[in-house]
Structure formats: structure tokens, C-alpha cells
Amino acid sequence: MLDYMTLRLIWWALLGVLLAGFAVLDGFDIGVAMLHPFIARSDAQRRVTLNTIGPVWEGNQVWFILGGGAVFAAWPPLYAVSFSGFYLAMLLVLIGFILRPVAIVFRGKREERGWRETWDWLFFVSGVVPALIFGVAFGNLLQGVPFHFDQTLRATYEGGLLGLLNPFALLCGIVSVTMLAMQGAAWLSVKSEGDVAVRARRYGAIAAILLVLLISVAGLWTLFGVEGYRIAGAIDYAGPSNPLAKTVTREAGAWLDNYRAYRWMIAAPAAAYAGALVAALAFAFAARRIALLASSLSVAGVAAMAGFSMFPFLLPSSTQPSQSLTVWDASSSKATLSLMLVAVIVFLPIVLAYTSWVYYVLRGAVSEAAIRRGDDYYY
């Protein structure tokens, strides 16, 4: 049987995999929504973009649900503090997610140009709002979130929605928007043809280059302008989940500690940079599948960068740093983690196999000619 420390590490890694999977798969849905009004100029072209994601977007959102479920079951204090503290931000994300299917379906209910253009822009909003909020959330995690516990471990959150919209967090939000725009363009370049694919490659190359620049700026800001968190003293890796039993210090550059201690973690920023640069070249030379693979690698690298930089912190506290939530003091019991791991071992391969089969069956591009002919496309 696995020990408590190993189980905590496994569930930290699984949470990262679920969030990275959501960023890669639902990321291109969000990116397509953001690019939809700009890449598709005619009604037929806009139907092309909608049908590239139409059969898969619902399945891709399962990764978001799985991530939330993993937080709820494996990291209850993290779920309690983050979902209550970020309540309004989460609500905006959910409104965006609700707008997506409504916009996709209602757009085709009437033929009037004004009606369809209204839903096209609401579809755009359904992409840009979640992308921005996700980035803003991670920007605030790196800076610390204003919460604390009392002696009975009841959490108090002292911030508000406007406080989340600080300059560094907004920069991270722009990084997220650019990253997912690149991912959406990569998907469209593979799943569409003609003018839509050409414009997708053009926008994708611009987004990939901007992503490299923005990651660099955010990295320098993190290094010199953001105080990282560091646990002082001995760590009880198998101790009880009590966030009050440690001492934490803050220092500029502390978020780089893990890259010095665990050199293999440098693979995350390397993947983020290399993936974006290769994607930019692939867009330029119309290497569509390479662009999608490289873009996905970059998205996963950016997600991993955030997790590796913060480890073992899950939710740092800006008001009471020593009460920050970490991998070692915010998990469920050993029995709970063990039982859930068995369920993951059984069901995750089934989910992956089914997802792979769906994408295989639905391979191939959506063409404007097929839309105009009235072929079997729903949207």
C-alpha cells in the first residue's frame, strides 16, 4: 500500500494532469470562440468554425468537471477556500460556459443577419471571458490570496472581485487569452479548409509569437516583482491536514526554488517556449498537424509551469502566509486518497480510450463547400 506522502504527490500530479487536459482540449473550444468573428467572414464560414467543435466541446468540458471533482474530494480545504473566495469569478466562468451552447444552438434558429451576428459575438464572449478569468486566477495564486483560518479551521476570505483584477493578474489573463487563441487557431487549421484555415494559420502565428513575449514578461515580473512562498523548517510529509502547523516566509524569487532543486522541472518552461516557437513556424509553413501538436505542448507546458513553480503550495495566503494551503496539509485522509486512486486507475483509461475513439471517428476537416451543399452538419 502506498504511503500518505506518495498518495499526496500522486493526487497533486493527477490534479495537474486534469487541469492541463482541460487547457489543451477545451482550450481549443475557447480559442475557436474567441477567433470566430474574425476568422470566419461569411455565414457559411462561421458555420464551419462552429461545426469544427460542435461534436466534441461537451466532452471536452468533462475535464473541467473532473478537475473540480478532484479538488472537492482530494483537497477539501482548497475547494472550500477557492470556490468561496473566487465565487464571482467562477460565476463569470460558468456564464461563459452556458453562453457557448446557447450561442451555438440559437444562432441557427433564425435567418436574419442581425440575429446571427448577435449570437456570433456572444459566442466570442463565451470564449474570451473564461480564458481571461482563468489566467487572472492563476496570477492571483502566484501573488497569494487574502484568506486566513481561525483555530477551528473556519476560513475567512477578505478579498473581492475587483481586487483580483490587479496588473500582474491581468497580464496573466492576457497570457491565457493569447495561449488559447493559439490553440484555437491550431485546431481550426487542422479541422477547416480554404480561407478559414488560411486565416487561422495567420492568427495562430501571431498568437504564438505574442505568447513567447508575454511569457517572458510574466516570468521576469514573477522573478523580480512577485514575492514567492517558502516553507521554513522541517516538513511533516505524512502529517495531519492542518494548515496552521507550519511557518512560511515570503521572498522575491522564491518561486524559482523548485527549478534549482529539481532540474527536471525546467522541462515545463522549455515545453512552453519550444511548443510556441515550433507552432509559429508550423503555422507559417502550413504544417497543420505539427502546429496543433506543438501548440498543445506549449499549453500543457504553461499549465505545468504554474504548478511546478508553486509546489508544494496549492493556495498561498497573502494575509497569513503560514496558513497557506499546501500539498502536505490540505489533503483528504489516506483512506480517501487510496480509494479514489483505485477509481481513477479503473475509469480514467476508459475515459481516455473513449475520447481517443471519438476524435478518431470525427477526424477530417469541415469544408465551406460541404456547408453550402447542405451536407449532414447540424449547426
Helices and strands as residue ranges (DSSP letters): H 4-39, H 43-53, H 57-60, H 62-74, H 76-85, H 87-107, H 113-143, E 147-149, E 155-157, H 161-164, H 167-191, H 194-225, E 227-232, E 247-252, G 254-256, H 257-261, G 263-266, H 267-284, H 288-310, E 313-315, G 321-323, E 325-326, H 334-361, H 368-373
